[in-house]
Each structure stands twice: as C-alpha cells, then as structure tokens.
Amino acid sequence: MADVREAVTRLAREQSGRVLALLAARFGDLDLADEAVQDALLAASQWKHVPDNPPAWLYTVARNNAIDRLRRAAVERRRLLAAAPDLTARKPFGDPEHDATEEEPMVVEHSEVGDEQLRLMLLCCHPALDRDTQVALTLRLVGGLSTPEIAAAFLLPEATLAQRIVRAKRKIRDAGIPLSIPQRLDDRVQALLTVLYLVFNEGYLARGGAPGIRIDLVDEAIRLTRQAAELLPDSAEVEGLLALELFTHARSEARFAAGELVLLDAQDRSRWDARLIASGDAVLARALRRMTPGPFQLQAIIAAYHAKARTSAETDWHAIVRTYDQLVVMMPSPVVELNRAVAVSMVEGPEAGLRLLDTISGLDEYYLYWAVRGELLSRADRPEGALLAMERALTQATNPAELQHLRGRLAAFGERVKP
C-alpha cells in the first residue's frame, strides 16, 4: 500500500497537469477538466496495485469522467428544455453525445502535450488574476498539489484557499479567457517565472512561519521550472531561474544548525551539494550562450560567485558588485538595492553600505533591512544603533529559526553596550 500511495502522489505531481491541460483543450472547459482529473485521482487512491501505465490510466479515466459529466448535463438540459423551454439559455457547449464521446488514440503526441501544458501554465499566470491567485492556480492545476496541501504550505485556511481557486476558475470562464498562447509571450513568461520564484522562495525562506526550509515547495518549484524550460527551450530567462534555484538549493543542508539560521559566511561549505552546483553551472552556461541577458540570469551569476568560493574570504565581491550594478538597472527594486548595499559594504566597508541603506525607501516593514542595518552598524563599531536596528528586525520577522538567530545577535549587541 505504501507503494500505491507513492505512485498516486507521483501521478498527481507529474502527470495530472498534463492530463488536465489536454482535457481542457479538448472540451474547452477548465473547470470540467479539473473536476474530471480530481475524480480520477480519487479513484486512483483506491488502487489495490499500480497499473502498468499510470499516466494512460489517468488520462482514460479522467476523459471518461468528463464525458459522463457532459452526458449528465445534456440529460438535465433536455429535461429542463422540455419542462420550461423559455427559461433555457442557448447551449454553451457542443453536443456532448456527438463530439465529446468520440474515441481518440490512447497515445498522445508529446508535442501536443507540451503545447497544451504550456497554454495551461500561461493561463494560470494571466494578468487578469492577482499574484496570490496565480501562485495557487499554478500549484493546483499545473503542479498537482491538492487544495489542503497548498493551504498548509501558505498557512491559509483550506476554505479560503478553495474559494480563491473557485473564484479564479469562475473569472477565467466568465471573462472567456482562452487557453491559448498569447501574442506577447515574453510578458506572460515573466509572470510565470515570477510565480515559480515566489513558490521557491516560500519554501526556501519559509516566510509563512515554518521552522525551516520547506523542501516540498522547493522541489516543486524546481520541478515546474524544469518543466517550463522544456516547454520554452529558447528562453534564457527560464534557464536563468532554474540555475538560480539550483545554486540556492545547494546550500539548503548548511542553512540551519540546531534549529537556528546560519548566515552564508558562516555556513559549512562542505555540506553544500556539489551535484546541484554543477547542474546549476551547466544550466547557466546554456542560458548565457543565448546572449539575451535578463534579471534571473544576473541573479544566477551572483549565486554562482557564492557557490564557487571555497571559503567566505574567497568570495569575489568586486564581481558581485558589478553584477548588482547591472541588476539594479535592469530590475530596480528596494530589495535589489538592499542586496547591492551589502555587497558594496564587503568591498568598501560598512559605512559605504550604510550610506546606500539611507537612500533606500519602502523597506521600513522588511525585517531584513533592519537586520542588515544592525550588522553594518555593528561592523562600524556603533553598537547602540546596531541594538536598536536589531530590535526592530526582531519585531518584524516570523520564521522561528530567523527569530532565534536575531535574538542571538541582539544578545551579542547588548553585551557590547553594557557599561
């Protein structure tokens, strides 16, 4: 039974999005396709043994579920038409007994699957949907995570997350948003990459309050980014994001010790995953050969400089500052400016970093801004200011490991200001 549960979970993660995309394209109804796939996965949970070809099983059962739903709807429609013809609106779909029940080959061309899945990914990131909804839909429809799993990952009530997904699907239906490749593909791809990066960061940074790294979310973000790279083979930015995720994930094992956050310069680099670093190197090299620079590629380059340094002292901070100089032009944001200030402080000293911090606005409620200010003030031998900044950071952090780290730094700063 453990093998069956593992197979069903893998089927949901790796194949449900593909099947859903094919059915949504065939029947022209996203909600119908989603319900049909979920019913099929529920049936799969009752397996006594794993079938020889689980993806084909899922597709066949989900397709038949969709056809059954359409047939029932057609029967109900005929009954309503007979009982109250004046109340019956024009039928929204084709005749289910004609086109929905036509048999089709069991083998679906890989190119067709890829096309439909890319359409589904881009649909989930339609600009008419807000960013939180884009994340939820991507995980639910493309990633195959259940509503309770997504709700738990983001610390939301299950009913709230379910309603968010229902409203999104209703908005797609009512607005007639097509399951198609948009003309301005670059804009939609950027939204997709941003969503995948948000999922990765939620797992890696655990902003929601989890005690450490959410490996399930990190792995899911990387899997979906790999999938996007396969569907968009000419996109250097997709490869840039994938490389960034791989370099960052390589440090996961060293990021916490005894439940406490370990900063980059203090991490045991022997625990970094050399395999992931090598994979990130290869992906980044492919991206850079395309000669179409973008923000995710620049961030991956910065992560590569950290990954290549055998010790903290060997980090090429000058090169990192130069890369941040490009990034802040290409993707101006207060967080990028904050990271650049840290890099500059490593080259020119803490006072230079503090001067840059003074020019940044919009981060008053961002705990890392105050944590960085506290560290730079401490390095500049200004312990009183460092203490005040770290106290403010402590009021804004939520992750238990980060809170523990900040308390430790606060205690160290407090020792320095004692008379």
HUFEN-V830843 format. One record per residue. N is the residue number from 1. RES is the residue in one letter. SS is DSSP state (A for helix, B for strand, O for the rest). D_LAST is the distance of its C-alpha to the last C-alpha in Angstrom with 1 decimal. Layout:
BEGIN
n->N res->RES ss->SS d_last->D_LAST
n->N res->RES ss->SS d_last->D_LAST
END
This chain:
BEGIN
n->1 res->M ss->O d_last->65.3
n->2 res->A ss->A d_last->62.0
n->3 res->D ss->A d_last->63.8
n->4 res->V ss->A d_last->65.3
n->5 res->R ss->A d_last->62.0
n->6 res->E ss->A d_last->60.5
n->7 res->A ss->A d_last->63.6
n->8 res->V ss->A d_last->63.4
n->9 res->T ss->A d_last->59.7
n->10 res->R ss->A d_last->60.5
n->11 res->L ss->A d_last->63.5
n->12 res->A ss->A d_last->61.5
n->13 res->R ss->A d_last->58.8
n->14 res->E ss->A d_last->61.1
n->15 res->Q ss->O d_last->64.4
n->16 res->S ss->A d_last->64.1
n->17 res->G ss->A d_last->62.9
n->18 res->R ss->A d_last->65.9
n->19 res->V ss->A d_last->68.4
n->20 res->L ss->A d_last->67.0
n->21 res->A ss->A d_last->67.3
n->22 res->L ss->A d_last->70.9
n->23 res->L ss->A d_last->71.9
n->24 res->A ss->A d_last->70.2
n->25 res->A ss->A d_last->72.2
n->26 res->R ss->A d_last->75.4
n->27 res->F ss->A d_last->75.4
n->28 res->G ss->O d_last->73.5
n->29 res->D ss->O d_last->71.3
n->30 res->L ss->A d_last->67.7
n->31 res->D ss->A d_last->67.3
n->32 res->L ss->A d_last->70.5
n->33 res->A ss->A d_last->69.4
n->34 res->D ss->A d_last->66.0
n->35 res->E ss->A d_last->67.6
n->36 res->A ss->A d_last->70.3
n->37 res->V ss->A d_last->67.7
n->38 res->Q ss->A d_last->65.6
n->39 res->D ss->A d_last->68.8
n->40 res->A ss->A d_last->69.6
n->41 res->L ss->A d_last->66.2
n->42 res->L ss->A d_last->66.6
n->43 res->A ss->A d_last->70.0
n->44 res->A ss->A d_last->68.5
n->45 res->S ss->O d_last->66.1
n->46 res->Q ss->O d_last->69.2
n->47 res->W ss->O d_last->70.5
n->48 res->K ss->O d_last->71.8
n->49 res->H ss->O d_last->71.6
n->50 res->V ss->O d_last->70.5
n->51 res->P ss->O d_last->73.3
n->52 res->D ss->O d_last->74.3
n->53 res->N ss->O d_last->73.1
n->54 res->P ss->A d_last->70.3
n->55 res->P ss->A d_last->69.9
n->56 res->A ss->A d_last->73.6
n->57 res->W ss->A d_last->73.6
n->58 res->L ss->A d_last->70.8
n->59 res->Y ss->A d_last->72.6
n->60 res->T ss->A d_last->75.9
n->61 res->V ss->A d_last->74.6
n->62 res->A ss->A d_last->72.4
n->63 res->R ss->A d_last->75.3
n->64 res->N ss->A d_last->77.7
n->65 res->N ss->A d_last->75.2
n->66 res->A ss->A d_last->75.1
n->67 res->I ss->A d_last->78.9
n->68 res->D ss->A d_last->79.2
n->69 res->R ss->A d_last->76.8
n->70 res->L ss->A d_last->78.9
n->71 res->R ss->A d_last->82.1
n->72 res->R ss->A d_last->80.9
n->73 res->A ss->A d_last->79.8
n->74 res->A ss->A d_last->83.3
n->75 res->V ss->A d_last->85.0
n->76 res->E ss->A d_last->83.0
n->77 res->R ss->A d_last->83.7
n->78 res->R ss->A d_last->87.5
n->79 res->R ss->A d_last->87.4
n->80 res->L ss->A d_last->85.6
n->81 res->L ss->A d_last->88.0
n->82 res->A ss->A d_last->91.0
n->83 res->A ss->A d_last->89.6
n->84 res->A ss->O d_last->88.2
n->85 res->P ss->A d_last->89.1
n->86 res->D ss->A d_last->88.0
n->87 res->L ss->A d_last->84.4
n->88 res->T ss->O d_last->84.0
n->89 res->A ss->O d_last->82.2
n->90 res->R ss->O d_last->83.1
n->91 res->K ss->O d_last->82.1
n->92 res->P ss->O d_last->78.9
n->93 res->F ss->O d_last->79.6
n->94 res->G ss->O d_last->82.6
n->95 res->D ss->O d_last->85.0
n->96 res->P ss->A d_last->83.1
n->97 res->E ss->A d_last->86.4
n->98 res->H ss->A d_last->87.3
n->99 res->D ss->A d_last->84.4
n->100 res->A ss->A d_last->81.6
n->101 res->T ss->O d_last->83.8
n->102 res->E ss->O d_last->85.1
n->103 res->E ss->O d_last->84.4
n->104 res->E ss->O d_last->82.4
n->105 res->P ss->O d_last->81.9
n->106 res->M ss->O d_last->79.4
n->107 res->V ss->O d_last->78.0
n->108 res->V ss->O d_last->75.8
n->109 res->E ss->O d_last->75.4
n->110 res->H ss->A d_last->71.9
n->111 res->S ss->A d_last->71.9
n->112 res->E ss->A d_last->72.7
n->113 res->V ss->A d_last->69.8
n->114 res->G ss->A d_last->67.5
n->115 res->D ss->A d_last->68.7
n->116 res->E ss->A d_last->68.5
n->117 res->Q ss->A d_last->65.0
n->118 res->L ss->A d_last->63.7
n->119 res->R ss->A d_last->65.2
n->120 res->L ss->A d_last->63.4
n->121 res->M ss->A d_last->60.1
n->122 res->L ss->A d_last->60.6
n->123 res->L ss->A d_last->61.8
n->124 res->C ss->A d_last->58.6
n->125 res->C ss->O d_last->56.7
n->126 res->H ss->O d_last->58.9
n->127 res->P ss->O d_last->57.2
n->128 res->A ss->O d_last->58.6
n->129 res->L ss->O d_last->56.2
n->130 res->D ss->O d_last->52.5
n->131 res->R ss->A d_last->50.1
n->132 res->D ss->A d_last->49.2
n->133 res->T ss->A d_last->52.9
n->134 res->Q ss->A d_last->53.6
n->135 res->V ss->A d_last->51.1
n->136 res->A ss->A d_last->52.6
n->137 res->L ss->A d_last->56.2
n->138 res->T ss->A d_last->55.5
n->139 res->L ss->A d_last->54.1
n->140 res->R ss->A d_last->56.9
n->141 res->L ss->A d_last->60.0
n->142 res->V ss->A d_last->59.2
n->143 res->G ss->O d_last->56.8
n->144 res->G ss->O d_last->58.6
n->145 res->L ss->O d_last->55.6
n->146 res->S ss->O d_last->56.5
n->147 res->T ss->A d_last->55.2
n->148 res->P ss->A d_last->53.2
n->149 res->E ss->A d_last->51.6
n->150 res->I ss->A d_last->50.6
n->151 res->A ss->A d_last->49.3
n->152 res->A ss->A d_last->47.2
n->153 res->A ss->A d_last->45.8
n->154 res->F ss->O d_last->44.6
n->155 res->L ss->O d_last->43.7
n->156 res->L ss->O d_last->46.5
n->157 res->P ss->O d_last->49.0
n->158 res->E ss->A d_last->52.2
n->159 res->A ss->A d_last->54.3
n->160 res->T ss->A d_last->52.1
n->161 res->L ss->A d_last->52.5
n->162 res->A ss->A d_last->56.2
n->163 res->Q ss->A d_last->56.8
n->164 res->R ss->A d_last->55.1
n->165 res->I ss->A d_last->57.4
n->166 res->V ss->A d_last->60.5
n->167 res->R ss->A d_last->59.7
n->168 res->A ss->A d_last->59.3
n->169 res->K ss->A d_last->62.6
n->170 res->R ss->A d_last->64.3
n->171 res->K ss->A d_last->63.0
n->172 res->I ss->A d_last->64.4
n->173 res->R ss->A d_last->67.7
n->174 res->D ss->A d_last->68.1
n->175 res->A ss->O d_last->67.1
n->176 res->G ss->O d_last->69.5
n->177 res->I ss->O d_last->66.8
n->178 res->P ss->O d_last->68.8
n->179 res->L ss->O d_last->67.9
n->180 res->S ss->O d_last->68.5
n->181 res->I ss->O d_last->66.9
n->182 res->P ss->O d_last->65.8
n->183 res->Q ss->O d_last->67.0
n->184 res->R ss->O d_last->63.5
n->185 res->L ss->A d_last->62.3
n->186 res->D ss->A d_last->59.2
n->187 res->D ss->A d_last->57.6
n->188 res->R ss->A d_last->58.2
n->189 res->V ss->A d_last->57.1
n->190 res->Q ss->A d_last->53.8
n->191 res->A ss->A d_last->53.3
n->192 res->L ss->A d_last->54.2
n->193 res->L ss->A d_last->51.7
n->194 res->T ss->A d_last->49.0
n->195 res->V ss->A d_last->49.9
n->196 res->L ss->A d_last->49.9
n->197 res->Y ss->A d_last->46.5
n->198 res->L ss->A d_last->45.1
n->199 res->V ss->A d_last->46.5
n->200 res->F ss->A d_last->45.0
n->201 res->N ss->A d_last->41.5
n->202 res->E ss->A d_last->41.7
n->203 res->G ss->A d_last->42.4
n->204 res->Y ss->A d_last->39.9
n->205 res->L ss->A d_last->36.9
n->206 res->A ss->O d_last->37.8
n->207 res->R ss->O d_last->36.7
n->208 res->G ss->O d_last->38.7
n->209 res->G ss->O d_last->36.3
n->210 res->A ss->O d_last->38.0
n->211 res->P ss->O d_last->35.7
n->212 res->G ss->O d_last->36.6
n->213 res->I ss->O d_last->39.3
n->214 res->R ss->O d_last->42.6
n->215 res->I ss->A d_last->44.9
n->216 res->D ss->A d_last->47.9
n->217 res->L ss->A d_last->47.0
n->218 res->V ss->A d_last->46.1
n->219 res->D ss->A d_last->49.4
n->220 res->E ss->A d_last->51.3
n->221 res->A ss->A d_last->49.9
n->222 res->I ss->A d_last->50.8
n->223 res->R ss->A d_last->54.3
n->224 res->L ss->A d_last->55.0
n->225 res->T ss->A d_last->53.9
n->226 res->R ss->A d_last->56.2
n->227 res->Q ss->A d_last->58.9
n->228 res->A ss->A d_last->58.3
n->229 res->A ss->A d_last->58.5
n->230 res->E ss->A d_last->61.9
n->231 res->L ss->A d_last->63.1
n->232 res->L ss->O d_last->61.9
n->233 res->P ss->O d_last->62.6
n->234 res->D ss->O d_last->62.4
n->235 res->S ss->O d_last->59.0
n->236 res->A ss->A d_last->56.4
n->237 res->E ss->A d_last->53.6
n->238 res->V ss->A d_last->54.5
n->239 res->E ss->A d_last->54.1
n->240 res->G ss->A d_last->50.9
n->241 res->L ss->A d_last->49.4
n->242 res->L ss->A d_last->50.8
n->243 res->A ss->A d_last->49.2
n->244 res->L ss->A d_last->45.8
n->245 res->E ss->A d_last->46.0
n->246 res->L ss->A d_last->47.1
n->247 res->F ss->A d_last->44.3
n->248 res->T ss->A d_last->41.7
n->249 res->H ss->A d_last->43.2
n->250 res->A ss->O d_last->43.3
n->251 res->R ss->O d_last->39.5
n->252 res->S ss->A d_last->39.7
n->253 res->E ss->A d_last->39.6
n->254 res->A ss->A d_last->36.4
n->255 res->R ss->O d_last->34.6
n->256 res->F ss->B d_last->33.4
n->257 res->A ss->B d_last->32.2
n->258 res->A ss->O d_last->31.9
n->259 res->G ss->O d_last->32.1
n->260 res->E ss->B d_last->29.1
n->261 res->L ss->B d_last->29.6
n->262 res->V ss->O d_last->29.5
n->263 res->L ss->O d_last->29.1
n->264 res->L ss->A d_last->31.9
n->265 res->D ss->A d_last->30.2
n->266 res->A ss->A d_last->29.3
n->267 res->Q ss->O d_last->32.6
n->268 res->D ss->O d_last->35.1
n->269 res->R ss->A d_last->37.8
n->270 res->S ss->A d_last->40.4
n->271 res->R ss->A d_last->40.4
n->272 res->W ss->O d_last->41.4
n->273 res->D ss->O d_last->45.1
n->274 res->A ss->A d_last->47.1
n->275 res->R ss->A d_last->50.2
n->276 res->L ss->A d_last->48.6
n->277 res->I ss->A d_last->47.2
n->278 res->A ss->A d_last->50.7
n->279 res->S ss->A d_last->52.2
n->280 res->G ss->A d_last->49.8
n->281 res->D ss->A d_last->50.7
n->282 res->A ss->A d_last->54.4
n->283 res->V ss->A d_last->54.1
n->284 res->L ss->A d_last->52.0
n->285 res->A ss->A d_last->54.6
n->286 res->R ss->A d_last->57.4
n->287 res->A ss->A d_last->55.6
n->288 res->L ss->A d_last->54.9
n->289 res->R ss->A d_last->58.5
n->290 res->R ss->O d_last->59.6
n->291 res->M ss->O d_last->58.1
n->292 res->T ss->O d_last->57.0
n->293 res->P ss->O d_last->53.2
n->294 res->G ss->O d_last->51.2
n->295 res->P ss->A d_last->47.7
n->296 res->F ss->A d_last->47.8
n->297 res->Q ss->A d_last->49.1
n->298 res->L ss->A d_last->46.2
n->299 res->Q ss->A d_last->43.7
n->300 res->A ss->A d_last->45.5
n->301 res->I ss->A d_last->45.4
n->302 res->I ss->A d_last->41.6
n->303 res->A ss->A d_last->41.5
n->304 res->A ss->A d_last->43.9
n->305 res->Y ss->A d_last->41.7
n->306 res->H ss->A d_last->38.9
n->307 res->A ss->A d_last->41.5
n->308 res->K ss->A d_last->43.0
n->309 res->A ss->O d_last->39.8
n->310 res->R ss->O d_last->39.7
n->311 res->T ss->O d_last->36.0
n->312 res->S ss->A d_last->33.3
n->313 res->A ss->A d_last->33.2
n->314 res->E ss->A d_last->37.0
n->315 res->T ss->O d_last->36.7
n->316 res->D ss->O d_last->38.7
n->317 res->W ss->A d_last->36.3
n->318 res->H ss->A d_last->38.5
n->319 res->A ss->A d_last->41.4
n->320 res->I ss->A d_last->39.3
n->321 res->V ss->A d_last->38.2
n->322 res->R ss->A d_last->41.9
n->323 res->T ss->A d_last->42.9
n->324 res->Y ss->A d_last->40.4
n->325 res->D ss->A d_last->41.8
n->326 res->Q ss->A d_last->45.2
n->327 res->L ss->A d_last->43.9
n->328 res->V ss->A d_last->42.2
n->329 res->V ss->A d_last->45.6
n->330 res->M ss->A d_last->47.6
n->331 res->M ss->O d_last->45.4
n->332 res->P ss->O d_last->43.0
n->333 res->S ss->O d_last->40.4
n->334 res->P ss->A d_last->36.7
n->335 res->V ss->A d_last->36.1
n->336 res->V ss->A d_last->37.8
n->337 res->E ss->A d_last->35.9
n->338 res->L ss->A d_last->32.6
n->339 res->N ss->A d_last->33.8
n->340 res->R ss->A d_last->35.0
n->341 res->A ss->A d_last->31.6
n->342 res->V ss->A d_last->30.1
n->343 res->A ss->A d_last->32.9
n->344 res->V ss->A d_last->32.5
n->345 res->S ss->A d_last->28.8
n->346 res->M ss->A d_last->30.0
n->347 res->V ss->A d_last->32.4
n->348 res->E ss->A d_last->30.8
n->349 res->G ss->O d_last->27.0
n->350 res->P ss->A d_last->24.5
n->351 res->E ss->A d_last->24.8
n->352 res->A ss->A d_last->28.5
n->353 res->G ss->A d_last->28.0
n->354 res->L ss->A d_last->25.7
n->355 res->R ss->A d_last->28.4
n->356 res->L ss->A d_last->31.0
n->357 res->L ss->A d_last->29.0
n->358 res->D ss->O d_last->28.9
n->359 res->T ss->O d_last->32.8
n->360 res->I ss->O d_last->33.2
n->361 res->S ss->O d_last->34.3
n->362 res->G ss->O d_last->35.2
n->363 res->L ss->O d_last->32.4
n->364 res->D ss->O d_last->30.1
n->365 res->E ss->O d_last->31.1
n->366 res->Y ss->O d_last->31.0
n->367 res->Y ss->A d_last->28.1
n->368 res->L ss->A d_last->28.5
n->369 res->Y ss->A d_last->27.9
n->370 res->W ss->A d_last->24.4
n->371 res->A ss->A d_last->23.8
n->372 res->V ss->A d_last->25.0
n->373 res->R ss->A d_last->22.9
n->374 res->G ss->A d_last->19.8
n->375 res->E ss->A d_last->20.8
n->376 res->L ss->A d_last->21.8
n->377 res->L ss->A d_last->18.6
n->378 res->S ss->A d_last->16.7
n->379 res->R ss->A d_last->19.3
n->380 res->A ss->O d_last->19.0
n->381 res->D ss->O d_last->15.3
n->382 res->R ss->O d_last->14.4
n->383 res->P ss->A d_last->12.1
n->384 res->E ss->A d_last->11.7
n->385 res->G ss->A d_last->15.5
n->386 res->A ss->A d_last->16.0
n->387 res->L ss->A d_last->14.4
n->388 res->L ss->A d_last->16.6
n->389 res->A ss->A d_last->19.6
n->390 res->M ss->A d_last->19.4
n->391 res->E ss->A d_last->19.2
n->392 res->R ss->A d_last->22.3
n->393 res->A ss->A d_last->24.0
n->394 res->L ss->A d_last->23.5
n->395 res->T ss->A d_last->25.5
n->396 res->Q ss->A d_last->28.3
n->397 res->A ss->O d_last->28.9
n->398 res->T ss->O d_last->31.6
n->399 res->N ss->O d_last->32.3
n->400 res->P ss->A d_last->30.9
n->401 res->A ss->A d_last->30.1
n->402 res->E ss->A d_last->28.4
n->403 res->L ss->A d_last->26.4
n->404 res->Q ss->A d_last->25.3
n->405 res->H ss->A d_last->24.3
n->406 res->L ss->A d_last->22.3
n->407 res->R ss->A d_last->20.4
n->408 res->G ss->A d_last->19.6
n->409 res->R ss->A d_last->18.4
n->410 res->L ss->A d_last->16.3
n->411 res->A ss->A d_last->14.7
n->412 res->A ss->A d_last->14.1
n->413 res->F ss->A d_last->12.6
n->414 res->G ss->A d_last->10.3
n->415 res->E ss->A d_last->9.0
n->416 res->R ss->A d_last->8.4
n->417 res->V ss->A d_last->6.3
n->418 res->K ss->O d_last->3.8
n->419 res->P ss->O d_last->0.0
END
